[in-house]
Amino acid sequence: MTIRHNIHTIKGVLEPLYGEREAESIARMVVCEKLVYNLSQLVAHYDDECEIADLDTIVEELRSGRPVQYVLGKAEFCELEFEVAEGVLIPRPETEELVYRIAETAKRGARILDIGTGSGAIAIALARLVKESEVVAVDISHEALKIAKCNAGRLGVDVEFVEADALGDLSALGTFDVIVSNPPYIPQSDIVDMRKNVVDFEPHTALFVPDDDILKFYRATAENATKMLREGGSLWFEIYEKAGEEVCSMLREKGFKQTALIEDANLKPRMVWSRR
């Protein structure tokens, strides 16, 4: 079977779940990974014969809705490769935008706190992008922190990982120039409209909040930030697109005088920046 036929086989299985374009992207991702090719090499060798080990098993896992990142055990984020597994949220492209905006504005040597780090993607990427920075990353999940520490070690990045509850008092960690959080923010009622590959496989504790208190993690982080941000420091959130104004209003109530709601590349409200 040629590379072209392998891609076509995987794509055909996934189209009912993802649509044609995304199915083809996932198929190419799988074949590139198994053949250790980049996309340019893949195109150049489309008609080469190839045998992909465990292809039937991979296809069945993908057919079940299991995200390709979990099937392959890795995800790309900010041009870095992260290990991921069930129990850890898969890093998203929208969060890359958040990281790059922080990196553009953070000063050299900044002390940065990432609350709810998961796989460590935000913390590790910022440690790489912000020169001479000191990065601390917090998560309540022991299993997530194990993966995050593994990612930091494999990528040669120095990040201090701390097991702690984002809803608790974090002031013992000291003061920071930047605090960032991509917390759980999707209302429980949104589950019915979400894809099977997200709802059935990614950790609900990293995704969902009660309908009657969607700001619970933003509020807790803002409380910590009032005690932990240094003079001129900045607080960054990834947000639920329908709650941007609520987040900004809450921050103003807590004394943050500068607050901005920022759109992502798809023109959706996705980030909030604030300064006390």
Secondary structure, DSSP 8 states (H G I E B T S, - for coil): -BHHHHHHHHHHHHHHHH-HHHHHHHHHHHHHHHHT--HHHHHHTTTSB---TTHHHHHHHHHTT--HHHHHTEEEETTEEEE--TTS----HHHHHHHHHHHHHS-TT-EEEEES-TTTHHHHHHHHHSTT-EEEEEES-HHHHHHHHHHHHHHT--EEEEE--TTS--GGG--EEEEEE----EEGGGGGGS-HHHHTTS-GGGTEE-GGGTTHHHHHHHHHHHHHEEEEEEEEEE--TT-HHHHHHHHHHTT--EEEEEE-TTS-EEEEEEE-
